[in-house]
Amino acid sequence: MPGLRLIGTAPDKAGVLSFTLAGQKTEEVGGLLDKEGIAVHSGHPCAQPILRRFGVEASVRGIELRDVEGAPRERAARSSRSCARTG
């Protein structure tokens, strides 16, 4: 997805994904995903030194991006693309 940046260097990401979306505030991306039923944390975490190492001050963090409805990754991707188009 254009503008999507995964934070971190692990070759196989699993569990928690941190990301930014170019041109979008992390709080806005988090709010949009929340409206779609995707639970994420957004903004400034309690890990500022590591984020600064990657050159960012804030991120959106999803914990396994799953919920009870079954297809959260697809909904998260669709919602993030929508946010990227409006930015």
N, C-alpha and C positions, 0 to 999 in steps of 0.2 A: 504494500500500500504506500503510495507516495507520501512522504512526510513522516512516516512512522519510524521511530527510532527506539529499538529495544536497548535498555540500559543494562550493562554488564558484559562480561567476556566469556561466560560459560558456553561451551559449544552446544550443549544440549540443555536448553532451558526447560525447567519443569517446576511445578509447585507455585512459585510466586514470579510473576512477570512484572517488571517495571518498564514504563515506556513514556515517551513524549510524542506529541503530534505537532509538527511544524506549524507555527502561526496560531496555535490555540493555547489558551491558558489551561493548565491541568485541572483546575477547579471546574471549568466549563465542560471539559471532556468527561470528568467524573459525574457531573450533574446530568449530562445527556445519557450516559450509560445507566445511571440510577433510574432515570425515567423508563428505561427499557428493561428494568428488573435485574441489571447486572451490578452486583455489589463490588465496589472498588474503593480504595483510599486514594485521595488526590491531594496535591499540595506539597507542603514541607514535611517530610518524615522525621523521625528521630535518628536520621543517619546522614546529616548534612555533609560530614567529611567525605564519605564515599561518593555521594552524588557529585560533590565538587570535583572529585578525582575524574569523573566522567564529563565534567564541564556543564553540569546542569544544577539548578537550585531546587527544582521541584519535579515530581513525576506522578504518573498514575500507576497504582499498583493493584493488580488483581490477584487474588489468591485462588489459583487453579481455575479461575473463570468458569465456575460451574454453579448450577442451581437446580431447583427441583423440576424445572420445565424441560430440561434435557438438551437444548441446543444453544447454550449461552455463548460459545465461541463464535458461532455464526452471527448471532444477534450483536455481540460486541463488535465484530468486524464491520457489520452493516452500519451500526450506529457511529462508529469511529469514522468510517468513510463519509457518512452524511455530515459529520462535524467538520471534516477536512474540506468538504466542498463549500461549506458556508463561511469558512474563515478567510 
